[in-house]
Amino acid sequence: MRIASIVLNTALLLIAIGLLVDNGWPSKLVDQLMVCVFFITPIVTLITLWGLKAGNSESWLSLFLQRKKLEEKSKLEKLKNSAE
């Protein structure tokens, strides 16, 4: 999944560059903001994906999700024990 995200974000960045080269810089403010989003989003995503290691489970999000999983598991164990 990580490789697919890298490939698709690279494709999005190349398409945005191609459109900018083909059509030039837009004159309307709304279009300029859209072009900026088309450049910033894949760049930030690629930097994030590049920085993540395959076995890295020390990010705050993964630790949060792991804690929630353990809390729910503990609740289920308590329910099983009280039902017996």
FENDA-V878526 format. One record per pair of residues at least 12 apart in sequence whose C-alpha atoms are under 10 Angstrom apart, sorted by the first residue. I is the first residue (numbers start at 0). J is the second residue. D is the distance in whole Angstrom. If there is no record, write none. Layout:
BEGIN
<<I	J	D> <I	J	D>>
END
This chain:
BEGIN
<<1	45	10> <1	48	7> <1	49	9> <1	51	9> <1	53	9> <2	48	9> <4	41	9> <4	44	8> <4	45	8> <4	48	8> <5	41	9> <5	44	8> <5	45	6> <5	46	10> <5	47	10> <5	48	7> <5	49	8> <6	45	9> <7	41	9> <7	45	10> <8	37	10> <8	38	10> <8	40	8> <8	41	5> <8	42	8> <8	43	10> <8	44	7> <8	45	7> <9	41	7> <9	42	8> <9	44	10> <9	45	8> <10	41	9> <11	37	8> <11	38	8> <11	40	9> <11	41	7> <11	42	10> <12	37	7> <12	38	6> <12	39	9> <12	40	9> <12	41	6> <12	42	8> <12	45	10> <13	38	9> <13	41	10> <14	37	9> <14	38	10> <15	34	7> <15	35	10> <15	36	10> <15	37	6> <15	38	7> <15	41	10> <16	34	9> <16	37	9> <16	38	8> <18	34	9> <19	34	8>>
END
